[in-house]
Amino acid sequence: MLERVDLGEVEYEDARQRMAGWVKERREGLAGDRLFLLSHPPIVTYGPRTSAADLPADLGIRTVEVDRGGFATYHGPGQLVGYLVADIGRHGPVDIVRWMENGLIEALGRLGFPALRRDTPPGSTSLAGVWTPDHHKVASIGMRIRQGVTSHGFALNVDPDMSAFDRFTVCGLHDVTMTSLRRVADARGLPTPSHAEVRDTVADALIGGSTAWSR
């Protein structure tokens, strides 16, 4: 069974160092599969394939290169970040990203926010993540899998400072429109769900679907 671990706000570098330890514990059988739920102070992280042109020098936010798939994204207060450290056996990157997308979509549906995943056309930049029906991106996904153990995960925008996404090219997509649950709720004249409600619903959906990689 996937175990939920709530951490609150954690500095990104601290979380990255701790994640290396979590992966080592899982690989050595010293811990089971875990989903770490947290948030970060403002930071832009980017994968090694990110173009320098996607990260202007005057971002005004600290940037750091990370060892995951995907391109540049923003983390900050108002986001729910989930790091999955799990042994997925014979399953590969596509399987685990699809599982994460579907779990987040299920959770958002329970909260009253219809969402979907999108297939990436051949030769195009990845559309991995979760999208609103009008193709605005509400959650980003970037994973790393080594020796069958995952790390990194997703960032779901609940009510972060959305202006931060305007300062760089998000996820390598030059025409992407980022959104948040608050923006969607405001447009519909509805209240934004609390962070606790979002966190509990997302955890329940992902943990309930974690048998997807059982061997």
Beta strands, then each sheet from edge to edge (+ up, - down):
strand 1: 3-9
strand 2: 34-39
strand 3: 43-46
strand 4: 63-65
strand 5: 73-75
strand 6: 79-85
strand 7: 130-131
strand 8: 137-146
strand 9: 149-157
sheet 1: 1+ 2+ 6- 9+ 8- 7+
sheet 2: 4+ 3+ 5-
end
